[in-house]
Amino acid sequence: MSVPQLIYEMFMSPGTPQGNYERMAAAFGHAMIGVLLAAALLRPMARRPWLASGLALAIYLPWEIGQLLIAGSSLADSAIDAGAVLAGALIAASLWTRRLPLVLVLAPVLVLLGRAIPEKQRGGDE
């Protein structure tokens, strides 16, 4: 499978994974998207790391909006994914500014997002 095909498949198959491990992996994967987008912006925006985090989320949001409108994602799933991206972007800004205590706050938030299950999917493995 080519990279464009993989990206297309990812876009067209939104949803929160069923298992605990899979949900946590998805949350951390989304957080890594936030880290990487923020990291790409932090060099040119070195004096405005928190703005870089917000911009990283803004760059990512069209993906989730597209999944809502085209691929049938739920609002809850998109909110969980966007929250994890934002947590990752804020972690990157925290590391950039050497505000490590904030990372200690954001890490449990990321874990909670990884444990979140949209209401329509509850009851499977919990």
Sequence and secondary structure as in RCSB ss.txt:
>XXXX:A:sequence
MSVPQLIYEMFMSPGTPQGNYERMAAAFGHAMIGVLLAAALLRPMARRPWLASGLALAIYLPWEIGQLLIAGSSL
ADSAIDAGAVLAGALIAASLWTRRLPLVLVLAPVLVLLGRAIPEKQRGGDE
>XXXX:A:secstr
  HHHHHHHHHHS    SSHHHHHHHHHHHHHHHHHHHHHHHTTTTT HHHHHHHHHHHHHHHHHHIIIII   H
HHHHHHHHHHHHHHHHHHHHHTT HHHHHHHHHHHHHHHH   GGGTTS  
